[in-house]
Amino acid sequence: MTKNLNKKFLFFLLIFISVILIFAYVIEYQLGYKPCKLCIYERIPYFASIPLLIKILFSKKGEKFILIILSLIFFISTVLAFYHFGIEQGFFEESLTCTSGSLQNALSKEQILEQLNQNTISCKDVSFEIFGISLATINTIFSFLLSVIFIKLVFNYGKN
């Protein structure tokens, strides 16, 4: 793979990652499906990868290091998405993060009632599916594929 092809491929990955984020917000704001807290956390790696990909596209400094960081980001994203998938499937128990947020900060009964009235979405409830597949499952697949792609780019870096 030549450097020019790498840049085109990295640009394609940047577009792909951006489209994933756009779809997440369309599903949330246009279609009205409220995400759970893990769904929101699962967006962070995608946001973190965008400036890193832009840096690689416009600068040659530290390309391999950034590719390693991107590999780690999407490996962590895979673990987080798989954890969410596992909660949906009943492999793992829902954590406090999923159900009620931070009750330790709610000291008064009014604050506790306010948090309960916020209608927090449970991480085990699948509210939106594409072709019968939950978004957590799709994100697990995409994150895994992206981590493999970035690992492959790291190992092939400099080979022409």
C-alpha positions as CSV (number, residue, x, y, z in Angstrom):
1,M,0.0,0.0,0.0
2,T,1.6,3.3,-1.0
3,K,1.5,6.4,1.1
4,N,-1.0,8.1,-1.2
5,L,-3.3,5.1,-0.9
6,N,-2.9,5.2,2.9
7,K,-4.0,8.8,2.9
8,K,-7.0,8.1,0.8
9,F,-7.9,5.1,3.0
10,L,-7.4,7.2,6.1
11,F,-9.7,9.9,4.6
12,F,-12.3,7.2,4.0
13,L,-12.0,6.1,7.6
14,L,-12.4,9.7,8.7
15,I,-15.6,9.9,6.7
16,F,-16.9,6.6,7.9
17,I,-16.3,7.5,11.6
18,S,-18.0,10.9,11.0
19,V,-21.0,9.2,9.4
20,I,-21.3,6.9,12.4
21,L,-21.5,9.9,14.7
22,I,-23.9,11.7,12.5
23,F,-26.2,8.6,12.5
24,A,-26.0,8.4,16.3
25,Y,-27.2,12.0,16.5
26,V,-29.9,11.5,13.9
27,I,-31.2,8.5,15.8
28,E,-31.2,10.5,19.0
29,Y,-32.5,13.9,17.9
30,Q,-34.4,13.3,14.6
31,L,-35.9,9.9,15.5
32,G,-36.3,10.6,19.2
33,Y,-34.6,7.6,20.7
34,K,-32.9,8.6,23.9
35,P,-29.5,6.9,24.4
36,C,-28.4,5.2,27.6
37,K,-25.3,6.4,29.4
38,L,-23.1,3.6,27.8
39,C,-24.3,4.7,24.3
40,I,-23.1,8.2,25.1
41,Y,-19.7,6.9,26.4
42,E,-19.3,4.8,23.3
43,R,-19.3,7.9,21.2
44,I,-16.1,9.2,22.9
45,P,-13.6,7.0,21.0
46,Y,-15.2,8.2,17.7
47,F,-14.9,11.8,18.7
48,A,-11.3,11.3,19.9
49,S,-10.3,9.6,16.6
50,I,-11.4,12.5,14.4
51,P,-8.7,15.0,15.3
52,L,-6.1,12.2,15.3
53,L,-7.0,11.2,11.7
54,I,-7.0,14.8,10.6
55,K,-3.5,15.2,12.1
56,I,-2.3,12.2,10.1
57,L,-3.9,13.5,6.9
58,F,-2.2,16.9,7.2
59,S,1.1,16.2,8.9
60,K,3.7,13.5,8.6
61,K,4.9,13.9,12.2
62,G,4.2,11.0,14.5
63,E,2.0,9.0,12.0
64,K,2.9,5.6,13.4
65,F,2.5,6.8,17.0
66,I,-1.0,8.2,16.2
67,L,-1.9,4.9,14.4
68,I,-0.9,3.1,17.6
69,I,-3.1,5.5,19.7
70,L,-6.0,4.9,17.3
71,S,-5.5,1.1,17.6
72,L,-5.7,1.5,21.4
73,I,-8.7,3.8,21.2
74,F,-10.7,1.3,19.1
75,F,-9.6,-1.6,21.2
76,I,-11.0,0.1,24.2
77,S,-14.1,1.0,22.2
78,T,-14.5,-2.7,21.4
79,V,-14.3,-3.6,25.0
80,L,-16.8,-0.9,26.0
81,A,-19.2,-1.9,23.2
82,F,-18.9,-5.6,24.0
83,Y,-19.7,-4.8,27.7
84,H,-22.8,-3.0,26.5
85,F,-23.7,-5.9,24.2
86,G,-23.2,-8.2,27.2
87,I,-25.5,-6.2,29.4
88,E,-28.2,-6.3,26.7
89,Q,-27.8,-10.1,26.3
90,G,-27.7,-10.7,30.1
91,F,-24.0,-11.8,30.1
92,F,-23.1,-9.0,32.5
93,E,-25.1,-7.2,35.2
94,E,-26.0,-3.5,34.7
95,S,-23.7,-1.2,36.6
96,L,-24.7,1.8,38.6
97,T,-23.6,3.9,35.7
98,C,-26.3,2.5,33.6
99,T,-29.2,2.7,35.9
100,S,-29.2,5.7,38.1
101,G,-26.0,7.7,37.6
102,S,-24.4,9.2,40.6
103,L,-26.6,8.7,43.6
104,Q,-23.7,9.5,46.0
105,N,-24.1,13.2,45.1
106,A,-27.8,13.2,45.7
107,L,-28.1,13.8,49.4
108,S,-31.6,15.1,49.9
109,K,-34.8,13.2,49.1
110,E,-35.7,16.0,46.6
111,Q,-32.5,15.4,44.6
112,I,-33.1,11.6,44.7
113,L,-36.6,12.1,43.4
114,E,-35.4,14.5,40.7
115,Q,-32.9,11.9,39.5
116,L,-35.6,9.2,39.5
117,N,-37.9,11.4,37.5
118,Q,-35.2,12.0,34.8
119,N,-36.4,8.7,33.2
120,T,-32.8,7.3,32.8
121,I,-32.6,4.8,30.0
122,S,-31.4,1.3,31.1
123,C,-28.4,-0.1,29.3
124,K,-30.1,-3.5,29.0
125,D,-33.1,-2.1,27.1
126,V,-32.7,-2.1,23.3
127,S,-34.6,0.9,22.1
128,F,-33.4,1.0,18.5
129,E,-32.4,-1.8,16.1
130,I,-31.2,-1.9,12.5
131,F,-32.3,-5.1,10.8
132,G,-33.0,-6.6,14.2
133,I,-29.4,-5.8,15.5
134,S,-28.9,-3.5,18.4
135,L,-26.7,-0.5,18.0
136,A,-24.4,-1.9,20.8
137,T,-23.9,-5.0,18.6
138,I,-23.2,-2.9,15.5
139,N,-20.8,-0.7,17.5
140,T,-19.0,-3.8,18.8
141,I,-18.5,-5.0,15.2
142,F,-17.4,-1.6,13.9
143,S,-15.1,-0.9,16.8
144,F,-13.5,-4.3,16.4
145,L,-13.0,-3.9,12.7
146,L,-11.6,-0.4,13.2
147,S,-9.1,-1.6,15.8
148,V,-8.0,-4.4,13.4
149,I,-7.6,-2.0,10.6
150,F,-5.5,0.4,12.7
151,I,-3.4,-2.4,14.0
152,K,-2.8,-3.6,10.4
153,L,-1.9,-0.1,9.4
154,V,0.6,0.1,12.3
155,F,2.3,-3.2,11.2
156,N,2.3,-2.2,7.6
157,Y,3.6,1.3,8.3
158,G,6.6,2.1,6.2
159,K,6.3,-0.9,4.0
160,N,6.0,0.0,0.3
